[in-house]
Amino acid sequence: MITTPNMYKINSTAAMNAKTICGIALLALATLQACKSGNAEKKAEAPKVAAAPAATEAILLEKQKLSASLQIPGELIAFQQVDIYAKVSSFVRKIYVDVGSQVKQGQLLATMEAPEIGSQLSAAESRLKSFEAIYIASKANYDRLLETSKTPGTISPNDLDLALARQKSDYAQFQAAKASYREVTDNSNYLEIRAPFSGVITTRNTNTGAYVGPSGKGSDLPMFTLQEQGKLRLVIAVPETYIGYLKDNSEVNFSTKAYPGKKFSARVNRMAGALDTRLRSQRIEMDVTNADKKLLPGMIAEVNLQLNANDSSFVVPKSAILNSSTGTYVIGVTNGQVNWIPVQKGADAGGKIEIFGKLQTGDTLVKAVSEEIRDHSVIKVKLSTEKPLQ
């Protein structure tokens, strides 16, 4: 086929027309999308109606008596407890009690023997008799001289004074011998171990024939441990915050793991009157009658203390307390203006807490506080419809 230049020219023109048509179509499509997009932006830019800020819930401050209970662990200990050692170094001759034995005051627990004490007793007795005889002789001599001196010129005053001095010297030696004899006798009495009070033998660390003596000089462990269990002490450590709610004869209830579901009662009998420097708590003791011996020393008790305030104070929900890095506050509202009021916390119970500060009855406080409510800002509040705290 033979082509001519005119044919090339015609084809080039047709191609250019096709490109022009395509460009016009694309431009029209873009224009249409731009219009749609513009309409959407106009709709999005339609003015919004601003929502009114929500009112913050508030409460009116009032005074109340906070009555609550405090659960605190305690320990039961024996009313009296003693570790019994031998007073003198000796050997155990016989033991009359064992672990668990019920003993009465003065009852014989064990006897010991120490031969050297018998020898010391005999020697002391001999010295006592010797000095007694010397004293009797010197006293008789002085009495005779005194009687004779009543006749003038028979006895010189100097001889009478010497006889009196000898009598007094012999009497002093006689008294010293008597004291020495009494000392050895007392030591021999220590060879009998007796119960200092009525109770239960809870520990026995010796057997017949064992060598015993004072603590650290013959025995590292006591011969016996005696506890009075008919009456126990319930000991608790009450934190400083709650000390003001307790007083003598306050009644408490407690329970133990050994008797679940069973409640025991006691009364406050002794208060230490000082705080433990480590725990900042006061030691409280209560006497517990334990005639049936159900409770044992060493048991852990769960004590329920009734905290009854003597005077009314300001009480608020815990949610009204703001614990900030700069202190503890409540948020008051006066004529819509916020005021952070510094307070001190007291006792708390059941979601309520005592507060102390520059407050007055009827003050409006924010019920649920947060640091987002800035000091001196302006807010709108509404009073809570809940009933006042009881």
C-alpha positions in Angstrom: 0.0 0.0 0.0 1.3 3.4 -0.8 0.9 6.1 1.8 1.0 9.8 1.2 2.0 12.7 3.4 -1.6 13.8 3.5 -2.6 10.5 5.2 -0.1 11.0 8.0 -1.5 14.5 8.5 -5.1 13.3 8.8 -4.1 10.5 11.3 -2.2 13.0 13.5 -5.2 15.4 13.6 -7.5 12.6 14.6 -5.2 11.5 17.5 -5.0 15.1 18.8 -8.8 15.4 18.7 -9.1 12.1 20.8 -6.6 13.4 23.4 -8.5 16.7 23.7 -11.8 14.9 24.2 -10.3 12.7 27.0 -8.9 15.8 28.8 -12.2 17.6 28.7 -13.9 14.5 30.2 -11.3 14.2 33.0 -11.7 17.9 33.7 -15.4 17.7 34.0 -15.2 14.7 36.4 -12.7 16.5 38.6 -15.0 19.6 38.7 -17.9 17.4 39.7 -16.0 15.8 42.6 -14.7 19.2 43.7 -18.3 20.4 43.9 -19.4 17.5 45.9 -16.5 17.9 48.3 -17.2 21.6 48.7 -20.8 20.9 49.6 -19.7 18.3 52.2 -17.3 20.8 53.8 -20.0 23.4 53.9 -22.3 20.9 55.7 -19.5 20.0 58.1 -18.8 23.6 58.8 -22.4 24.2 59.9 -22.5 26.0 63.3 -22.8 23.7 66.4 -24.9 24.5 69.5 -22.5 24.6 72.6 -23.7 22.1 75.4 -24.1 23.7 78.8 -21.5 22.5 81.4 -22.7 19.8 83.7 -23.3 20.9 87.3 -21.0 19.4 90.0 -22.7 17.5 92.8 -22.2 19.0 96.2 -23.2 18.4 99.8 -24.0 20.6 102.8 -21.6 20.1 105.7 -23.0 19.1 109.1 -21.9 17.7 112.4 -22.5 14.1 113.4 -21.3 11.5 115.9 -19.3 8.9 114.0 -20.0 5.4 115.4 -18.1 2.6 113.8 -16.2 -0.6 114.6 -12.5 -1.4 114.2 -11.2 -4.9 113.5 -7.8 -5.4 115.0 -5.7 -8.4 115.8 -4.8 -9.3 119.4 -3.0 -11.9 121.3 -4.1 -14.0 124.3 -1.4 -14.4 126.9 -1.3 -16.0 130.4 -2.3 -13.7 133.2 0.8 -14.8 135.0 3.7 -16.7 133.6 7.1 -17.6 135.2 10.1 -19.6 134.2 11.3 -21.6 137.3 15.0 -22.1 137.8 17.0 -23.7 140.7 18.3 -21.0 143.1 21.4 -23.1 144.0 23.5 -25.5 142.0 22.4 -29.0 142.8 21.1 -32.3 141.4 17.5 -33.2 140.9 16.4 -35.8 143.4 12.7 -36.2 142.5 10.1 -34.5 140.2 6.5 -34.5 141.2 4.8 -32.8 138.2 4.9 -33.0 134.4 3.6 -31.0 131.4 -0.1 -30.3 131.8 -0.2 -30.8 135.6 -2.6 -28.5 137.4 -0.8 -27.2 140.5 -1.8 -25.1 143.5 0.2 -22.2 145.1 2.9 -23.6 147.3 2.7 -27.1 145.9 6.0 -29.1 145.8 7.2 -29.5 142.2 10.7 -31.0 142.7 13.4 -31.7 145.3 17.1 -31.4 144.8 20.2 -32.4 146.8 23.5 -30.7 147.4 25.7 -32.4 150.0 27.9 -29.3 150.5 24.9 -27.3 151.7 24.4 -29.9 154.5 28.0 -29.4 155.6 27.6 -25.6 155.5 24.5 -25.8 157.6 26.3 -27.9 160.3 29.2 -25.5 160.4 27.0 -22.5 160.6 25.0 -24.1 163.4 28.2 -24.9 165.4 29.4 -21.3 165.0 26.1 -20.0 166.1 26.2 -22.1 169.3 29.8 -21.1 170.0 29.1 -17.4 169.7 25.9 -17.7 171.7 27.9 -19.3 174.6 30.5 -16.5 174.5 27.8 -13.9 174.5 26.0 -15.5 177.5 29.3 -15.6 179.4 30.2 -12.0 178.7 26.7 -10.9 179.6 26.8 -12.7 182.9 30.2 -11.2 183.7 29.0 -7.7 183.0 25.8 -8.3 185.1 27.9 -9.5 188.1 30.3 -6.5 187.9 27.3 -4.1 187.5 25.7 -5.6 190.7 29.0 -5.4 192.6 29.7 -1.9 191.5 26.6 -0.8 193.4 28.9 -1.1 196.5 31.1 2.0 196.4 34.8 1.3 195.9 34.5 -2.3 194.9 34.6 -2.0 191.0 36.3 0.7 189.1 34.3 2.4 186.4 36.9 1.5 183.8 36.5 -2.3 184.5 32.8 -1.9 184.2 33.1 -0.1 180.8 35.4 -2.8 179.5 33.0 -5.5 180.5 30.1 -3.7 178.8 32.2 -3.3 175.6 33.1 -7.0 175.6 29.4 -7.9 176.0 28.4 -5.7 173.1 31.2 -7.2 170.9 30.2 -10.7 171.7 26.6 -9.9 171.0 27.4 -8.5 167.6 29.4 -11.7 166.7 26.5 -13.8 168.0 24.1 -11.9 165.7 26.5 -12.3 162.7 26.6 -16.1 163.4 22.8 -16.1 163.6 22.5 -14.3 160.2 25.1 -16.7 158.6 23.1 -19.7 159.9 19.9 -18.2 158.6 21.5 -17.7 155.1 22.6 -21.4 154.9 19.1 -22.5 156.1 17.4 -20.4 153.4 19.7 -21.9 150.8 18.8 -25.4 152.0 15.1 -24.4 151.6 15.8 -23.7 147.9 16.4 -27.4 147.4 12.6 -27.6 147.3 10.9 -26.1 144.2 7.4 -24.9 144.9 4.7 -23.3 142.8 4.6 -19.5 143.3 0.9 -19.4 142.2 -1.8 -21.8 141.0 -1.6 -22.7 137.3 -0.6 -25.2 134.7 2.9 -26.6 134.0 3.4 -25.9 130.3 7.1 -26.8 130.0 9.4 -29.3 131.7 13.1 -29.3 130.8 14.7 -31.5 133.4 14.8 -35.1 134.7 15.8 -36.9 137.8 19.5 -36.8 138.4 20.1 -33.7 136.2 22.4 -31.0 137.3 20.5 -27.7 137.7 21.4 -24.2 138.8 20.7 -20.5 138.3 20.2 -19.3 134.8 23.5 -19.2 132.9 25.4 -20.9 135.7 24.0 -24.4 135.4 20.9 -24.3 133.3 20.3 -22.6 130.0 16.6 -23.6 130.1 14.2 -23.3 133.0 13.2 -26.4 135.0 9.5 -25.6 134.5 7.3 -23.0 133.0 4.2 -22.2 135.0 1.2 -20.3 133.5 -2.0 -19.1 135.1 -4.7 -20.0 132.5 -7.9 -19.5 134.5 -7.6 -15.9 133.6 -6.0 -14.5 130.5 -4.9 -11.2 129.2 -6.0 -10.0 125.7 -3.4 -7.6 124.4 -3.9 -5.3 121.4 -2.0 -2.3 120.0 -4.5 0.5 119.1 -3.2 3.0 116.5 -2.9 6.6 117.6 -5.8 7.7 115.5 -8.3 5.7 117.5 -7.0 6.2 121.1 -9.6 8.9 121.8 -12.5 6.5 121.4 -11.4 4.0 124.1 -11.7 4.3 127.8 -11.7 2.1 130.9 -14.3 -0.6 131.0 -15.1 -0.3 127.3 -16.6 -3.6 126.2 -15.1 -5.5 123.3 -15.9 -8.7 121.4 -13.4 -11.1 119.9 -13.2 -14.4 118.1 -10.5 -17.0 117.5 -9.7 -19.4 114.7 -10.0 -22.4 117.1 -13.7 -21.6 117.7 -15.1 -20.1 114.5 -18.5 -18.5 114.9 -18.2 -18.2 118.7 -17.9 -14.8 120.2 -16.1 -14.0 123.4 -16.3 -10.7 125.4 -13.9 -8.7 127.5 -13.5 -5.3 129.0 -10.7 -2.8 128.8 -8.8 -3.0 132.2 -5.4 -1.5 131.5 -4.2 1.2 129.1 -0.4 1.8 128.8 -0.8 5.6 128.8 2.1 6.0 126.3 2.7 5.2 122.7 5.1 2.6 121.4 7.8 4.6 119.6 8.1 2.2 116.7 4.4 1.5 115.9 2.9 4.7 117.3 0.2 2.7 119.1 -0.9 2.2 122.7 -0.9 -1.2 124.4 -4.3 -2.1 125.7 -5.0 -5.1 128.0 -8.3 -6.8 128.8 -8.9 -9.5 131.3 -10.6 -12.6 130.0 -12.2 -15.1 132.3 -11.2 -18.6 131.2 -12.6 -21.0 133.8 -13.3 -23.8 131.2 -9.7 -23.5 129.8 -11.0 -23.3 126.2 -8.8 -20.4 125.4 -5.1 -21.0 125.5 -2.2 -18.5 125.8 -0.7 -17.7 122.5 -3.9 -17.7 120.5 -4.5 -14.9 118.0 -7.8 -13.1 118.4 -9.7 -10.9 116.0 -10.9 -8.1 118.2 -13.9 -5.9 117.3 -13.7 -2.4 118.9 -16.7 -0.2 119.0 -15.6 3.4 118.3 -18.2 5.7 119.7 -17.3 9.4 119.5 -17.9 11.4 122.6 -18.6 14.7 120.7 -20.1 15.6 117.3 -17.7 16.5 114.5 -17.8 17.2 110.8 -18.3 14.0 108.8 -18.0 13.8 105.0 -17.8 10.9 102.4 -14.3 9.8 101.6 -14.8 11.0 98.0 -14.9 14.6 99.3 -11.3 14.4 100.5 -8.6 15.6 98.1 -5.1 14.1 98.9 -2.8 16.5 97.0 1.0 16.6 97.0 0.7 19.9 98.9 -1.7 18.5 101.6 -5.2 17.3 102.4 -8.1 19.4 101.3 -11.9 19.6 100.9 -13.3 21.7 98.0 -15.7 24.4 99.2 -17.9 26.4 96.9 -19.1 29.9 97.8 -21.2 31.8 95.2 -19.9 29.5 92.5 -16.2 30.1 93.4 -14.0 27.2 94.4 -11.9 27.3 97.5 -9.5 24.5 98.6 -9.8 24.3 102.4 -7.0 22.5 104.3 -8.2 19.9 106.7 -7.0 17.1 109.0 -8.5 13.7 108.8 -9.8 11.8 111.9 -11.4 8.4 112.2 -13.1 6.8 109.3 -15.6 4.0 108.9 -18.1 2.8 106.4 -17.0 5.3 103.7 -17.2 8.2 106.0 -14.4 10.2 107.6 -14.1 12.9 110.2 -12.5 16.2 109.1 -11.1 19.1 111.2 -10.3 22.6 109.8 -11.7 26.1 109.3 -15.2 24.8 108.5 -18.8 25.8 109.5 -22.1 24.0 109.5 -23.9 24.5 106.2 -20.7 25.0 104.1 -21.2 23.7 100.5 -18.6 21.0 99.6 -17.9 19.1 96.4 -19.0 15.5 96.9 -16.5 13.9 94.5 -13.3 15.9 94.2 -10.4 15.9 91.8 -7.5 18.1 91.1 -9.1 19.2 87.8 -11.3 21.5 90.0 -8.8 24.2 90.4 -8.6 26.6 93.3 -10.4 29.9 92.8 -12.1 28.6 89.6 -15.8 29.0 88.9 -18.2 26.1 88.7 -21.8 25.3 88.9 -23.0 23.0 91.7 -26.1 21.1 92.6 -26.9 19.7 96.0 -27.0 16.0 96.3 -30.4 14.4 96.6 -29.1 11.7 98.9 -30.1 11.6 102.5 -27.5 13.1 105.0 -25.0 10.7 106.4 -26.2 9.1 109.6 
